[in-house]
């Protein structure tokens, strides 16, 4: 699946919106695992950092939470949808920029998550190698 190329919306926001719709519609239910950044990377043909940014948007919105080494999951219960008629959500262009501290911590969290994912993949490979060695 590819993202629309004729839009000014950044790809990470398009992916986040797609996942948000799947969560709100019930296709991904509370408590269920959300596709990993690698799954999103393959599905939408995007960079891994773009996929991680999409997941971070959903975390920041309170729709998902991360468990290191296990993945991202939909919160249970879901928070109520923002009431757009009351002006509770600011228009995209008028959002306040995150602080420098937030950006730094968010980047560090993404880097740590990537390292944990890499380590988990390595451990899984090691476990299957060890299992094959035992059978031989």
Backbone as CSV, one residue per row, in Angstrom:
resi,resn,N_x,N_y,N_z,CA_x,CA_y,CA_z,C_x,C_y,C_z
1,UNK,0.859,-1.171,0.000,0.000,0.000,0.000,0.901,1.229,0.000
2,UNK,0.576,2.195,-0.815,1.391,3.399,-0.843,0.561,4.587,-0.382
3,UNK,1.257,5.577,0.109,0.609,6.786,0.598,0.392,7.750,-0.559
4,UNK,-0.611,8.608,-0.464,-0.816,9.606,-1.517,0.391,10.540,-1.603
5,UNK,0.830,10.837,-2.818,2.007,11.685,-3.018,1.625,13.133,-3.300
6,UNK,0.341,13.390,-3.530,-0.098,14.731,-3.916,-0.658,15.519,-2.735
7,UNK,-0.084,15.327,-1.572,-0.553,16.017,-0.381,0.615,16.704,0.308
8,UNK,0.297,17.751,1.049,1.333,18.462,1.795,1.485,17.901,3.206
9,UNK,0.648,16.943,3.558,0.715,16.322,4.877,1.918,15.381,4.927
10,UNK,2.741,15.484,5.978,3.905,14.599,6.081,3.482,13.129,6.144
11,UNK,4.297,12.234,5.591,3.944,10.804,5.567,3.665,10.223,6.954
12,UNK,4.413,10.643,7.970,4.168,10.074,9.300,2.775,10.431,9.803
13,UNK,2.281,11.608,9.442,0.928,12.000,9.860,-0.125,11.191,9.093
14,UNK,0.146,10.900,7.818,-0.791,10.087,7.026,-0.903,8.680,7.611
15,UNK,0.232,8.101,7.983,0.225,6.756,8.567,-0.461,6.792,9.928
16,UNK,-0.149,7.801,10.733,-0.788,7.923,12.048,-2.305,8.048,11.901
17,UNK,-2.750,8.830,10.921,-4.191,9.001,10.715,-4.849,7.693,10.273
18,UNK,-4.173,6.940,9.413,-4.688,5.634,8.973,-4.856,4.701,10.177
19,UNK,-3.833,4.641,11.029,-3.909,3.787,12.220,-4.976,4.290,13.192
20,UNK,-5.080,5.622,13.335,-6.100,6.199,14.219,-7.489,5.768,13.754
21,UNK,-7.731,5.808,12.446,-9.027,5.393,11.916,-9.284,3.913,12.181
22,UNK,-8.251,3.086,12.037,-8.404,1.652,12.305,-8.730,1.413,13.772
23,UNK,-8.106,2.177,14.651,-8.371,2.033,16.094,-9.781,2.514,16.423
24,UNK,-10.134,3.697,15.954,-11.454,4.267,16.266,-12.591,3.460,15.652
25,UNK,-12.341,2.824,14.494,-13.398,2.030,13.846,-13.531,0.631,14.460
26,UNK,-12.542,0.238,15.275,-12.604,-1.075,15.907,-11.881,-2.161,15.133
27,UNK,-11.267,-1.817,14.004,-10.494,-2.832,13.274,-9.282,-3.271,14.089
28,UNK,-8.697,-2.338,14.840,-7.688,-2.693,15.840,-8.329,-2.369,17.177
29,UNK,-8.584,-3.388,17.963,-9.364,-3.237,19.193,-8.471,-2.888,20.395
30,UNK,-9.067,-2.305,21.443,-8.307,-2.032,22.657,-7.615,-3.300,23.170
31,UNK,-6.357,-3.151,23.538,-5.568,-4.274,24.026,-4.823,-5.013,22.933
32,UNK,-5.211,-4.817,21.677,-4.543,-5.507,20.569,-3.238,-4.814,20.210
33,UNK,-2.355,-5.602,19.627,-1.059,-5.092,19.188,-1.231,-4.288,17.907
34,UNK,-0.525,-3.169,17.846,-0.500,-2.313,16.660,0.683,-2.767,15.806
35,UNK,0.614,-2.650,14.487,1.763,-3.044,13.664,3.048,-2.347,14.131
36,UNK,4.154,-3.070,14.062,5.443,-2.511,14.470,5.924,-1.497,13.451
37,UNK,6.960,-0.752,13.819,7.522,0.219,12.876,8.042,-0.491,11.634
38,UNK,8.588,-1.682,11.804,9.075,-2.439,10.646,7.923,-2.892,9.752
39,UNK,6.818,-3.301,10.374,5.639,-3.687,9.586,5.103,-2.484,8.800
40,UNK,5.043,-1.331,9.467,4.556,-0.127,8.795,5.506,0.295,7.680
41,UNK,6.792,0.156,7.940,7.816,0.484,6.940,7.592,-0.333,5.668
42,UNK,7.362,-1.621,5.829,7.147,-2.497,4.678,5.802,-2.230,4.006
43,UNK,4.758,-2.048,4.799,3.418,-1.873,4.240,3.278,-0.577,3.447
44,UNK,3.831,0.519,3.978,3.635,1.825,3.350,4.850,2.299,2.541
45,UNK,5.907,1.482,2.502,7.124,1.842,1.775,7.664,3.187,2.262
46,UNK,7.886,3.254,3.583,8.395,4.467,4.224,9.639,4.115,5.024
47,UNK,10.361,5.132,5.444,11.540,4.930,6.279,11.106,4.498,7.678
48,UNK,11.992,3.790,8.369,11.674,3.314,9.717,11.434,4.486,10.666
49,UNK,12.200,5.559,10.544,11.989,6.724,11.414,10.621,7.359,11.153
50,UNK,10.159,7.319,9.923,8.823,7.834,9.598,7.764,6.991,10.304
51,UNK,7.947,5.679,10.270,7.006,4.776,10.939,7.024,5.012,12.449
52,UNK,8.222,5.174,13.013,8.319,5.434,14.458,7.655,6.756,14.828
53,UNK,7.805,7.745,13.959,7.168,9.039,14.225,5.651,8.903,14.217
54,UNK,5.124,8.091,13.316,3.672,7.860,13.277,3.205,7.220,14.577
55,UNK,3.961,6.229,15.055,3.599,5.577,16.324,3.719,6.546,17.490
56,UNK,4.717,7.427,17.444,4.887,8.414,18.515,3.690,9.357,18.566
57,UNK,3.157,9.749,17.401,1.976,10.616,17.366,0.816,9.932,18.089
58,UNK,0.623,8.646,17.829,-0.469,7.915,18.486,-0.232,7.771,19.989
59,UNK,1.044,7.574,20.388,1.369,7.534,21.823,1.073,8.882,22.465
60,UNK,1.499,9.957,21.800,1.265,11.302,22.334,-0.222,11.619,22.444
61,UNK,-1.013,11.053,21.546,-2.465,11.258,21.569,-3.167,10.349,22.576
62,UNK,-2.413,9.449,23.211,-2.996,8.568,24.216,-3.751,7.382,23.652
63,UNK,-3.528,7.050,22.374,-4.240,5.918,21.771,-3.491,4.599,21.910
64,UNK,-2.167,4.652,22.026,-1.379,3.431,22.171,-0.355,3.613,23.285
65,UNK,0.163,2.490,23.755,1.277,2.506,24.699,2.288,1.470,24.224
66,UNK,3.534,1.656,24.635,4.613,0.761,24.214,5.088,-0.078,25.375
67,UNK,5.370,-1.336,25.087,5.998,-2.231,26.038,7.304,-2.688,25.401
68,UNK,8.454,-2.260,25.960,9.739,-2.627,25.346,9.868,-4.136,25.148
69,UNK,10.290,-4.495,23.951,10.482,-5.895,23.625,9.217,-6.628,23.212
70,UNK,8.061,-6.014,23.389,6.793,-6.661,23.037,6.063,-5.939,21.929
71,UNK,6.119,-4.602,21.921,5.458,-3.855,20.867,4.574,-2.749,21.385
72,UNK,3.708,-2.275,20.502,2.770,-1.197,20.795,1.363,-1.766,20.825
73,UNK,0.570,-1.297,21.778,-0.770,-1.827,21.983,-1.766,-0.686,22.130
74,UNK,-2.998,-0.938,21.707,-4.074,0.036,21.844,-4.473,0.095,23.318
75,UNK,-4.633,1.313,23.833,-5.016,1.480,25.234,-6.420,0.929,25.451
76,UNK,-6.664,0.500,26.673,-7.969,-0.019,27.041,-8.360,0.599,28.369
77,UNK,-9.377,1.405,28.423,-10.309,1.793,27.364,-9.732,2.928,26.516
78,UNK,-10.329,3.097,25.351,-9.934,4.186,24.468,-10.354,5.519,25.073
79,UNK,-9.538,6.555,24.907,-9.973,7.877,25.370,-11.097,8.381,24.470
80,UNK,-11.935,9.256,24.971,-13.004,9.780,24.119,-12.408,10.579,22.957
81,UNK,-13.126,10.589,21.859,-12.672,11.375,20.709,-12.787,12.850,21.049
82,UNK,-11.803,13.641,20.599,-11.888,15.080,20.860,-13.118,15.667,20.184
83,UNK,-13.750,16.610,20.856,-14.932,17.272,20.303,-14.467,18.423,19.425
84,UNK,-14.479,18.200,18.125,-13.977,19.201,17.182,-14.934,20.378,17.032
85,UNK,-16.201,20.193,17.352,-17.159,21.290,17.202,-16.953,22.354,18.270
86,UNK,-16.395,21.977,19.409,-16.184,22.908,20.502,-14.827,23.597,20.420
87,UNK,-14.043,23.246,19.401,-12.728,23.852,19.263,-11.708,23.271,20.215
88,UNK,-11.950,22.055,20.703,-11.031,21.429,21.657,-9.704,21.084,20.996
89,UNK,-9.739,20.819,19.718,-8.518,20.485,19.001,-8.151,21.660,18.114
90,UNK,-6.913,22.112,18.243,-6.472,23.233,17.429,-6.227,22.769,16.004
91,UNK,-6.425,23.617,15.038,-6.115,23.246,13.662,-4.653,22.876,13.525
92,UNK,-4.359,22.019,12.557,-3.007,21.479,12.352,-1.950,22.569,12.343
93,UNK,-2.159,23.624,11.609,-1.149,24.664,11.477,-0.962,25.504,12.723
94,UNK,-1.869,25.430,13.696,-1.788,26.284,14.870,-1.381,25.530,16.128
95,UNK,-0.922,24.310,15.984,-0.481,23.552,17.150,0.763,24.168,17.733
96,UNK,0.889,24.065,19.037,2.077,24.562,19.700,3.228,23.591,19.450
97,UNK,4.403,24.121,19.184,5.573,23.276,18.935,6.003,22.614,20.243
98,UNK,6.416,21.337,20.172,6.912,20.680,21.380,8.198,21.354,21.862
99,UNK,8.432,21.272,23.144,9.631,21.887,23.712,10.878,21.138,23.262
100,UNK,12.020,21.783,23.380,13.296,21.158,23.014,13.541,19.924,23.882
101,UNK,13.178,20.016,25.157,13.352,18.877,26.060,12.487,17.697,25.607
102,UNK,11.257,17.967,25.226,10.371,16.911,24.741,10.968,16.251,23.503
103,UNK,11.426,17.066,22.567,11.996,16.528,21.335,13.225,15.668,21.614
104,UNK,14.073,16.130,22.528,15.267,15.357,22.872,14.884,14.022,23.508
105,UNK,13.984,14.065,24.475,13.562,12.833,25.147,12.842,11.892,24.188
106,UNK,12.044,12.449,23.307,11.339,11.629,22.336,12.328,10.934,21.398
107,UNK,13.339,11.660,20.964,14.373,11.061,20.123,15.133,9.969,20.847
108,UNK,15.452,10.216,22.113,16.147,9.200,22.910,15.289,7.956,23.079
109,UNK,13.998,8.153,23.327,13.082,7.028,23.480,13.010,6.215,22.196
110,UNK,12.934,6.888,21.065,12.914,6.180,19.781,14.187,5.375,19.580
111,UNK,15.337,5.973,19.927,16.617,5.273,19.774,16.675,4.049,20.688
112,UNK,16.226,4.197,21.916,16.219,3.064,22.846,15.259,1.965,22.379
113,UNK,14.109,2.361,21.894,13.149,1.388,21.385,13.739,0.611,20.217
114,UNK,14.439,1.305,19.334,15.070,0.635,18.195,16.133,-0.355,18.672
115,UNK,16.909,0.034,19.671,17.944,-0.858,20.200,17.331,-2.090,20.852
116,UNK,16.256,-1.895,21.606,15.582,-3.030,22.240,15.021,-3.961,21.173
117,UNK,14.409,-3.388,20.128,13.883,-4.209,19.038,14.991,-5.014,18.374
118,UNK,16.138,-4.366,18.131,17.279,-5.065,17.528,17.782,-6.183,18.436
119,UNK,17.878,-5.900,19.729,18.334,-6.925,20.676,17.360,-8.094,20.749
120,UNK,16.059,-7.791,20.726,15.067,-8.865,20.764,15.172,-9.734,19.514
121,UNK,15.388,-9.113,18.362,15.569,-9.876,17.131,16.802,-10.757,17.206
122,UNK,17.886,-10.216,17.743,19.118,-10.989,17.902,18.898,-12.166,18.851
123,UNK,18.216,-11.913,19.964,17.956,-12.989,20.925,17.070,-14.078,20.325
124,UNK,16.116,-13.699,19.513,15.268,-14.692,18.859,16.073,-15.530,17.873
125,UNK,16.979,-14.895,17.137,17.850,-15.627,16.216,18.756,-16.577,16.987
126,UNK,19.299,-16.102,18.095,20.180,-16.914,18.923,19.429,-18.111,19.498
127,UNK,18.210,-17.881,19.946,17.400,-18.965,20.504,17.093,-20.017,19.438
128,UNK,16.754,-19.598,18.214,16.461,-20.588,17.187,17.728,-21.312,16.760
129,UNK,18.870,-20.627,16.747,20.139,-21.276,16.432,20.479,-22.310,17.494
130,UNK,20.299,-21.934,18.759,20.576,-22.859,19.860,19.660,-24.070,19.782
131,UNK,18.404,-23.844,19.450,17.437,-24.933,19.324,17.839,-25.895,18.205
132,UNK,18.303,-25.339,17.071,18.765,-26.195,15.968,19.996,-26.989,16.368
133,UNK,20.877,-26.379,17.159,22.086,-27.068,17.596,21.729,-28.240,18.518
134,UNK,20.736,-28.052,19.354,20.316,-29.126,20.263,19.746,-30.319,19.484
135,UNK,19.035,-30.026,18.407,18.415,-31.080,17.598,19.429,-31.850,16.776
136,UNK,20.569,-31.224,16.483,21.600,-31.873,15.645,22.402,-32.899,16.399
